[in-house]
Amino acid sequence: MTENDTMTEIDVLNQLSADLMSRREAILRMSALLGGVALIGSGALIAGCRAEKASPFAAFTPDDIAYLDEIADTILPTTSTPGAKAAKTGAFMALMVTDTYHDEDEQIFREGMRKLDEANQKKNGASFMKSTPAQRLALLQDLDREQHDYSEKQRAESRKKSDAFISDQKQQNAPEAKVSASTAITTNPPNRYFRMMKELTLLGYFTSEIGMTQALQYVESPGRYDPCVPYKAGEKDWASHA
């Protein structure tokens, strides 16, 4: 990092403090600082701007947010530290989807809320909200496993085709040929919505006060710089200062 980059980061942090920005606005600005964009879900972008996105969809209701809270809390439940619901992650998810997702991604997310509940009805004979914590966890594990297996299969196929293409180019002795035969991964894999929910849960929780100060170790910045600190197995990771 150059001296100019360091000054830019300090300037941004000072501005965040001076303006008393919301957590959403802080994430938007820090995303711009750290390369211009931050990826959320699959293809949705957070851009560092103040303009609010006009959503064609109805606002998330209190029941929707309560539902998202329970999904998030199943992903990150209360253990020795408070879970995702205590950090109001459901409201964070709703805000980010409404304000930062492209319309196509927002539609996938909202339809995913319905699909998840329908899958739970089929598996457990009840709505997600009326199911036990164990039933909820079993469903989300099924969705996660299906999405993971699909992604691994796509990666394997992509590597296989890439290797075959490179081998073919070497045989033809054509180094000037452009690599254009890469595998096109399906843009809408199964349970894509669940990956969105999972990533927003992690982002919302670990940028919340609870996540930063209780699930992680946190030292308010600016402070003393310690390039090397002792680590003991099982200790909590450190929260970033972004």
Phi and psi in degrees as GROMACS dihedral restraints (atoms count N, CA, C in turn):
[ dihedral_restraints ]
;  ai    aj    ak    al  type     phi  dphi    fc
    3     4     5     6     1   -84.9    20    10
    4     5     6     7     1   170.0    20    10
    6     7     8     9     1   -62.5    20    10
    7     8     9    10     1   -37.1    20    10
    9    10    11    12     1   -64.5    20    10
   10    11    12    13     1   -40.4    20    10
   12    13    14    15     1   -63.0    20    10
   13    14    15    16     1   -40.9    20    10
   15    16    17    18     1   -63.0    20    10
   16    17    18    19     1   -44.5    20    10
   18    19    20    21     1   -63.7    20    10
   19    20    21    22     1   -36.8    20    10
   21    22    23    24     1   -63.0    20    10
   22    23    24    25     1   -43.1    20    10
   24    25    26    27     1   -64.3    20    10
   25    26    27    28     1   -43.2    20    10
   27    28    29    30     1   -62.8    20    10
   28    29    30    31     1   -43.5    20    10
   30    31    32    33     1   -59.6    20    10
   31    32    33    34     1   -43.5    20    10
   33    34    35    36     1   -64.5    20    10
   34    35    36    37     1   -44.7    20    10
   36    37    38    39     1   -62.5    20    10
   37    38    39    40     1   -41.4    20    10
   39    40    41    42     1   -63.1    20    10
   40    41    42    43     1   -39.4    20    10
   42    43    44    45     1   -67.5    20    10
   43    44    45    46     1   -38.8    20    10
   45    46    47    48     1   -60.5    20    10
   46    47    48    49     1   -42.9    20    10
   48    49    50    51     1   -67.8    20    10
   49    50    51    52     1   -42.1    20    10
   51    52    53    54     1   -66.6    20    10
   52    53    54    55     1   -37.8    20    10
   54    55    56    57     1   -84.9    20    10
   55    56    57    58     1    -5.6    20    10
   57    58    59    60     1    50.7    20    10
   58    59    60    61     1    52.8    20    10
   60    61    62    63     1   -72.9    20    10
   61    62    63    64     1   156.6    20    10
   63    64    65    66     1   -72.6    20    10
   64    65    66    67     1   165.4    20    10
   66    67    68    69     1   -60.4    20    10
   67    68    69    70     1   -37.5    20    10
   69    70    71    72     1   -62.9    20    10
   70    71    72    73     1   -45.4    20    10
   72    73    74    75     1   -65.6    20    10
   73    74    75    76     1   -37.0    20    10
   75    76    77    78     1   -62.3    20    10
   76    77    78    79     1   -41.7    20    10
   78    79    80    81     1   -65.3    20    10
   79    80    81    82     1   -40.1    20    10
   81    82    83    84     1   -60.1    20    10
   82    83    84    85     1   -46.3    20    10
   84    85    86    87     1   -70.7    20    10
   85    86    87    88     1   -41.6    20    10
   87    88    89    90     1   -69.1    20    10
   88    89    90    91     1   -28.9    20    10
   90    91    92    93     1   -63.0    20    10
   91    92    93    94     1   -41.4    20    10
   93    94    95    96     1   -64.2    20    10
   94    95    96    97     1   -38.1    20    10
   96    97    98    99     1   -66.5    20    10
   97    98    99   100     1   -39.7    20    10
   99   100   101   102     1   -91.2    20    10
  100   101   102   103     1    50.8    20    10
  102   103   104   105     1   108.5    20    10
  103   104   105   106     1    -2.6    20    10
  105   106   107   108     1   105.1    20    10
  106   107   108   109     1   -38.6    20    10
  108   109   110   111     1  -143.7    20    10
  109   110   111   112     1   161.0    20    10
  111   112   113   114     1  -131.8    20    10
  112   113   114   115     1   133.1    20    10
  114   115   116   117     1   -84.8    20    10
  115   116   117   118     1   133.5    20    10
  117   118   119   120     1  -126.5    20    10
  118   119   120   121     1   130.8    20    10
  120   121   122   123     1    65.2    20    10
  121   122   123   124     1  -128.5    20    10
  123   124   125   126     1  -129.9    20    10
  124   125   126   127     1    93.0    20    10
  126   127   128   129     1    97.7    20    10
  127   128   129   130     1   -10.8    20    10
  129   130   131   132     1   -79.4    20    10
  130   131   132   133     1   144.8    20    10
  132   133   134   135     1  -123.8    20    10
  133   134   135   136     1   146.4    20    10
  135   136   137   138     1  -106.6    20    10
  136   137   138   139     1   118.8    20    10
  138   139   140   141     1  -109.0    20    10
  139   140   141   142     1   146.9    20    10
  141   142   143   144     1   -80.7    20    10
  142   143   144   145     1    75.4    20    10
  144   145   146   147     1  -143.6    20    10
  145   146   147   148     1   162.1    20    10
  147   148   149   150     1   -91.5    20    10
  148   149   150   151     1   -18.1    20    10
  150   151   152   153     1   -63.3    20    10
  151   152   153   154     1   131.2    20    10
  153   154   155   156     1   -83.4    20    10
  154   155   156   157     1   139.9    20    10
  156   157   158   159     1   -78.5    20    10
  157   158   159   160     1   130.1    20    10
  159   160   161   162     1   -81.6    20    10
  160   161   162   163     1   109.5    20    10
  162   163   164   165     1   -89.6    20    10
  163   164   165   166     1   135.1    20    10
  165   166   167   168     1   -81.0    20    10
  166   167   168   169     1    -1.5    20    10
  168   169   170   171     1   -97.5    20    10
  169   170   171   172     1   157.4    20    10
  171   172   173   174     1   -66.9    20    10
  172   173   174   175     1   152.5    20    10
  174   175   176   177     1   -64.7    20    10
  175   176   177   178     1   149.8    20    10
  177   178   179   180     1   -65.1    20    10
  178   179   180   181     1   134.0    20    10
  180   181   182   183     1   -87.4    20    10
  181   182   183   184     1   165.3    20    10
  183   184   185   186     1   -56.0    20    10
  184   185   186   187     1   -35.5    20    10
  186   187   188   189     1   -66.7    20    10
  187   188   189   190     1   -38.5    20    10
  189   190   191   192     1   -61.0    20    10
  190   191   192   193     1   -44.4    20    10
  192   193   194   195     1   -67.2    20    10
  193   194   195   196     1   -38.3    20    10
  195   196   197   198     1   -63.8    20    10
  196   197   198   199     1   -38.6    20    10
  198   199   200   201     1   -63.2    20    10
  199   200   201   202     1   -46.5    20    10
  201   202   203   204     1   -64.9    20    10
  202   203   204   205     1   -34.8    20    10
  204   205   206   207     1   -59.6    20    10
  205   206   207   208     1   -41.6    20    10
  207   208   209   210     1   -71.4    20    10
  208   209   210   211     1   -36.6    20    10
  210   211   212   213     1   -62.5    20    10
  211   212   213   214     1   -48.4    20    10
  213   214   215   216     1   -62.5    20    10
  214   215   216   217     1   -38.8    20    10
  216   217   218   219     1   -72.2    20    10
  217   218   219   220     1   -23.3    20    10
  219   220   221   222     1   -73.2    20    10
  220   221   222   223     1   -34.1    20    10
  222   223   224   225     1   -73.7    20    10
  223   224   225   226     1   -44.5    20    10
  225   226   227   228     1  -126.6    20    10
  226   227   228   229     1    81.4    20    10
  228   229   230   231     1   -78.0    20    10
  229   230   231   232     1   168.6    20    10
  231   232   233   234     1   -68.5    20    10
  232   233   234   235     1   130.1    20    10
  234   235   236   237     1  -127.4    20    10
  235   236   237   238     1  -117.7    20    10
  237   238   239   240     1   -79.0    20    10
  238   239   240   241     1    -9.6    20    10
  240   241   242   243     1  -127.8    20    10
  241   242   243   244     1   158.4    20    10
  243   244   245   246     1   -59.8    20    10
  244   245   246   247     1   151.0    20    10
  246   247   248   249     1   -88.7    20    10
  247   248   249   250     1  -172.0    20    10
  249   250   251   252     1   -65.3    20    10
  250   251   252   253     1   -33.2    20    10
  252   253   254   255     1   -65.6    20    10
  253   254   255   256     1   -37.6    20    10
  255   256   257   258     1   -64.3    20    10
  256   257   258   259     1   -27.7    20    10
  258   259   260   261     1   -87.6    20    10
  259   260   261   262     1     7.0    20    10
  261   262   263   264     1    57.2    20    10
  262   263   264   265     1    42.4    20    10
  264   265   266   267     1   -68.4    20    10
  265   266   267   268     1   -29.7    20    10
  267   268   269   270     1   -60.1    20    10
  268   269   270   271     1   -45.1    20    10
  270   271   272   273     1   -65.2    20    10
  271   272   273   274     1   -37.7    20    10
  273   274   275   276     1   -62.7    20    10
  274   275   276   277     1   -45.0    20    10
  276   277   278   279     1   -59.5    20    10
  277   278   279   280     1   -46.5    20    10
  279   280   281   282     1   -60.8    20    10
  280   281   282   283     1   -42.2    20    10
  282   283   284   285     1   -64.4    20    10
  283   284   285   286     1   -45.6    20    10
  285   286   287   288     1   -66.8    20    10
  286   287   288   289     1   -40.0    20    10
  288   289   290   291     1   -64.4    20    10
  289   290   291   292     1   -44.9    20    10
  291   292   293   294     1   -67.3    20    10
  292   293   294   295     1   -42.0    20    10
  294   295   296   297     1   -91.6    20    10
  295   296   297   298     1   -22.4    20    10
  297   298   299   300     1  -126.3    20    10
  298   299   300   301     1   -17.5    20    10
  300   301   302   303     1   -78.9    20    10
  301   302   303   304     1   142.5    20    10
  303   304   305   306     1   -63.7    20    10
  304   305   306   307     1   156.4    20    10
  306   307   308   309     1   -55.7    20    10
  307   308   309   310     1   -40.7    20    10
  309   310   311   312     1   -62.9    20    10
  310   311   312   313     1   -43.1    20    10
  312   313   314   315     1   -70.0    20    10
  313   314   315   316     1   -36.9    20    10
  315   316   317   318     1   -63.6    20    10
  316   317   318   319     1   -40.1    20    10
  318   319   320   321     1   -64.1    20    10
  319   320   321   322     1   -41.8    20    10
  321   322   323   324     1   -61.3    20    10
  322   323   324   325     1   -42.7    20    10
  324   325   326   327     1   -64.0    20    10
  325   326   327   328     1   -47.4    20    10
  327   328   329   330     1   -66.3    20    10
  328   329   330   331     1   -41.6    20    10
  330   331   332   333     1   -65.5    20    10
  331   332   333   334     1   -31.8    20    10
  333   334   335   336     1   -63.2    20    10
  334   335   336   337     1   -34.8    20    10
  336   337   338   339     1   -60.3    20    10
  337   338   339   340     1   -40.7    20    10
  339   340   341   342     1   -69.7    20    10
  340   341   342   343     1   -43.5    20    10
  342   343   344   345     1   -63.2    20    10
  343   344   345   346     1   -38.8    20    10
  345   346   347   348     1   -63.5    20    10
  346   347   348   349     1   -42.0    20    10
  348   349   350   351     1   -67.7    20    10
  349   350   351   352     1   -38.4    20    10
  351   352   353   354     1   -64.7    20    10
  352   353   354   355     1   -39.7    20    10
  354   355   356   357     1   -63.9    20    10
  355   356   357   358     1   -36.1    20    10
  357   358   359   360     1   -70.2    20    10
  358   359   360   361     1   -38.7    20    10
  360   361   362   363     1   -59.0    20    10
  361   362   363   364     1   -42.5    20    10
  363   364   365   366     1   -68.8    20    10
  364   365   366   367     1   -38.8    20    10
  366   367   368   369     1   -81.3    20    10
  367   368   369   370     1   -41.6    20    10
  369   370   371   372     1  -115.5    20    10
  370   371   372   373     1    -4.3    20    10
  372   373   374   375     1    72.0    20    10
  373   374   375   376     1    20.9    20    10
  375   376   377   378     1  -156.2    20    10
  376   377   378   379     1   164.7    20    10
  378   379   380   381     1   -68.5    20    10
  379   380   381   382     1   162.7    20    10
  381   382   383   384     1   -60.7    20    10
  382   383   384   385     1   -40.7    20    10
  384   385   386   387     1   -66.9    20    10
  385   386   387   388     1   -25.3    20    10
  387   388   389   390     1   -98.8    20    10
  388   389   390   391     1     1.9    20    10
  390   391   392   393     1   -86.8    20    10
  391   392   393   394     1   160.7    20    10
  393   394   395   396     1   -76.9    20    10
  394   395   396   397     1   160.7    20    10
  396   397   398   399     1   -55.8    20    10
  397   398   399   400     1   -37.5    20    10
  399   400   401   402     1   -67.5    20    10
  400   401   402   403     1   -39.1    20    10
  402   403   404   405     1   -67.1    20    10
  403   404   405   406     1   -41.3    20    10
  405   406   407   408     1   -61.4    20    10
  406   407   408   409     1   -45.6    20    10
  408   409   410   411     1   -62.5    20    10
  409   410   411   412     1   -42.1    20    10
  411   412   413   414     1   -61.1    20    10
  412   413   414   415     1   -40.8    20    10
  414   415   416   417     1   -64.6    20    10
  415   416   417   418     1   -48.4    20    10
  417   418   419   420     1   -64.7    20    10
  418   419   420   421     1   -32.8    20    10
  420   421   422   423     1   -65.4    20    10
  421   422   423   424     1   -38.5    20    10
  423   424   425   426     1   -63.0    20    10
  424   425   426   427     1   -46.4    20    10
  426   427   428   429     1   -63.3    20    10
  427   428   429   430     1   -42.3    20    10
  429   430   431   432     1   -65.4    20    10
  430   431   432   433     1   -42.2    20    10
  432   433   434   435     1   -65.1    20    10
  433   434   435   436     1   -41.6    20    10
  435   436   437   438     1   -63.9    20    10
  436   437   438   439     1   -43.6    20    10
  438   439   440   441     1   -67.1    20    10
  439   440   441   442     1   -39.9    20    10
  441   442   443   444     1   -65.7    20    10
  442   443   444   445     1   -45.4    20    10
  444   445   446   447     1   -61.8    20    10
  445   446   447   448     1   -39.8    20    10
  447   448   449   450     1   -64.0    20    10
  448   449   450   451     1   -44.6    20    10
  450   451   452   453     1   -62.9    20    10
  451   452   453   454     1   -40.9    20    10
  453   454   455   456     1   -65.0    20    10
  454   455   456   457     1   -39.1    20    10
  456   457   458   459     1   -63.4    20    10
  457   458   459   460     1   -42.5    20    10
  459   460   461   462     1   -64.9    20    10
  460   461   462   463     1   -40.3    20    10
  462   463   464   465     1   -64.1    20    10
  463   464   465   466     1   -42.0    20    10
  465   466   467   468     1   -63.6    20    10
  466   467   468   469     1   -42.3    20    10
  468   469   470   471     1   -65.9    20    10
  469   470   471   472     1   -38.5    20    10
  471   472   473   474     1   -64.8    20    10
  472   473   474   475     1   -43.8    20    10
  474   475   476   477     1   -64.0    20    10
  475   476   477   478     1   -40.2    20    10
  477   478   479   480     1   -62.8    20    10
  478   479   480   481     1   -45.9    20    10
  480   481   482   483     1   -69.6    20    10
  481   482   483   484     1   -36.8    20    10
  483   484   485   486     1   -65.0    20    10
  484   485   486   487     1   -43.3    20    10
  486   487   488   489     1   -62.6    20    10
  487   488   489   490     1   -41.4    20    10
  489   490   491   492     1   -65.3    20    10
  490   491   492   493     1   -39.7    20    10
  492   493   494   495     1   -66.3    20    10
  493   494   495   496     1   -45.0    20    10
  495   496   497   498     1   -62.7    20    10
  496   497   498   499     1   -41.6    20    10
  498   499   500   501     1   -62.3    20    10
  499   500   501   502     1   -41.4    20    10
  501   502   503   504     1   -64.9    20    10
  502   503   504   505     1   -40.1    20    10
  504   505   506   507     1   -66.4    20    10
  505   506   507   508     1   -37.1    20    10
  507   508   509   510     1   -64.8    20    10
  508   509   510   511     1   -40.1    20    10
  510   511   512   513     1   -65.8    20    10
  511   512   513   514     1   -34.3    20    10
  513   514   515   516     1   -85.3    20    10
  514   515   516   517     1    -5.3    20    10
  516   517   518   519     1    52.5    20    10
  517   518   519   520     1    50.3    20    10
  519   520   521   522     1  -124.3    20    10
  520   521   522   523     1    73.9    20    10
  522   523   524   525     1   -66.7    20    10
  523   524   525   526     1   -18.6    20    10
  525   526   527   528     1   -80.9    20    10
  526   527   528   529     1    -9.5    20    10
  528   529   530   531     1   -67.6    20    10
  529   530   531   532     1   139.2    20    10
  531   532   533   534     1   -83.4    20    10
  532   533   534   535     1   140.4    20    10
  534   535   536   537     1   -77.3    20    10
  535   536   537   538     1    99.6    20    10
  537   538   539   540     1  -122.9    20    10
  538   539   540   541     1     8.0    20    10
  540   541   542   543     1  -104.8    20    10
  541   542   543   544     1    23.4    20    10
  543   544   545   546     1   -67.1    20    10
  544   545   546   547     1   152.1    20    10
  546   547   548   549     1   -70.0    20    10
  547   548   549   550     1   131.8    20    10
  549   550   551   552     1   -88.6    20    10
  550   551   552   553     1   106.7    20    10
  552   553   554   555     1   -74.4    20    10
  553   554   555   556     1   137.4    20    10
  555   556   557   558     1   -53.8    20    10
  556   557   558   559     1   132.0    20    10
  558   559   560   561     1   -75.1    20    10
  559   560   561   562     1   -16.2    20    10
  561   562   563   564     1  -130.9    20    10
  562   563   564   565     1    71.6    20    10
  564   565   566   567     1   -68.0    20    10
  565   566   567   568     1   167.0    20    10
  567   568   569   570     1   -61.8    20    10
  568   569   570   571     1   140.7    20    10
  570   571   572   573     1    59.0    20    10
  571   572   573   574     1    30.7    20    10
  573   574   575   576     1   -57.6    20    10
  574   575   576   577     1   -34.9    20    10
  576   577   578   579     1   -60.7    20    10
  577   578   579   580     1   -33.9    20    10
  579   580   581   582     1   -70.5    20    10
  580   581   582   583     1   -34.9    20    10
  582   583   584   585     1   -62.6    20    10
  583   584   585   586     1   -40.4    20    10
  585   586   587   588     1   -58.6    20    10
  586   587   588   589     1   -47.4    20    10
  588   589   590   591     1   -61.1    20    10
  589   590   591   592     1   -41.6    20    10
  591   592   593   594     1   -65.5    20    10
  592   593   594   595     1   -44.9    20    10
  594   595   596   597     1   -68.5    20    10
  595   596   597   598     1   -39.3    20    10
  597   598   599   600     1   -67.3    20    10
  598   599   600   601     1   -34.8    20    10
  600   601   602   603     1   -61.0    20    10
  601   602   603   604     1   -47.5    20    10
  603   604   605   606     1   -64.3    20    10
  604   605   606   607     1   -45.2    20    10
  606   607   608   609     1   -62.6    20    10
  607   608   609   610     1   -47.8    20    10
  609   610   611   612     1   -63.5    20    10
  610   611   612   613     1   -42.1    20    10
  612   613   614   615     1   -69.6    20    10
  613   614   615   616     1   -47.5    20    10
  615   616   617   618     1   -82.9    20    10
  616   617   618   619     1     1.2    20    10
  618   619   620   621     1  -109.0    20    10
  619   620   621   622     1     2.5    20    10
  621   622   623   624     1   -84.9    20    10
  622   623   624   625     1   164.2    20    10
  624   625   626   627     1   -62.7    20    10
  625   626   627   628     1   -40.9    20    10
  627   628   629   630     1   -62.2    20    10
  628   629   630   631     1   -48.4    20    10
  630   631   632   633     1   -64.3    20    10
  631   632   633   634     1   -41.5    20    10
  633   634   635   636     1   -72.1    20    10
  634   635   636   637     1   -36.1    20    10
  636   637   638   639     1  -105.3    20    10
  637   638   639   640     1   -16.3    20    10
  639   640   641   642     1  -114.2    20    10
  640   641   642   643     1   -44.8    20    10
  642   643   644   645     1   -75.9    20    10
  643   644   645   646     1   -31.1    20    10
  645   646   647   648     1  -114.9    20    10
  646   647   648   649     1   164.8    20    10
  648   649   650   651     1   -87.7    20    10
  649   650   651   652     1   140.3    20    10
  651   652   653   654     1  -138.3    20    10
  652   653   654   655     1   133.7    20    10
  654   655   656   657     1  -124.4    20    10
  655   656   657   658     1   123.5    20    10
  657   658   659   660     1   -62.1    20    10
  658   659   660   661     1   136.8    20    10
  660   661   662   663     1  -102.8    20    10
  661   662   663   664     1   143.4    20    10
  663   664   665   666     1   -79.7    20    10
  664   665   666   667     1   156.8    20    10
  666   667   668   669     1  -160.7    20    10
  667   668   669   670     1  -168.2    20    10
  669   670   671   672     1   -72.7    20    10
  670   671   672   673     1   141.4    20    10
  672   673   674   675     1   -91.0    20    10
  673   674   675   676     1   120.7    20    10
  675   676   677   678     1  -116.9    20    10
  676   677   678   679     1   103.9    20    10
  678   679   680   681     1   -67.1    20    10
  679   680   681   682     1   -29.3    20    10
  681   682   683   684     1  -137.1    20    10
  682   683   684   685     1   125.9    20    10
  684   685   686   687     1  -127.4    20    10
  685   686   687   688     1   144.1    20    10
  687   688   689   690     1   -62.3    20    10
  688   689   690   691     1   143.6    20    10
  690   691   692   693     1  -127.1    20    10
  691   692   693   694     1   133.1    20    10
  693   694   695   696     1  -112.6    20    10
  694   695   696   697     1   138.9    20    10
  696   697   698   699     1   -54.8    20    10
  697   698   699   700     1   132.0    20    10
  699   700   701   702     1    95.8    20    10
  700   701   702   703     1    -7.7    20    10
  702   703   704   705     1   -70.4    20    10
  703   704   705   706     1   155.4    20    10
  705   706   707   708     1   -68.3    20    10
  706   707   708   709     1   150.5    20    10
  708   709   710   711     1   -71.1    20    10
  709   710   711   712     1   166.4    20    10
  711   712   713   714     1   -96.6    20    10
  712   713   714   715     1   139.1    20    10
  714   715   716   717     1   -71.4    20    10
  715   716   717   718     1   144.2    20    10
  717   718   719   720     1   -74.5    20    10
  718   719   720   721     1   166.7    20    10
  720   721   722   723     1  -105.0    20    10
  721   722   723   724     1    18.8    20    10
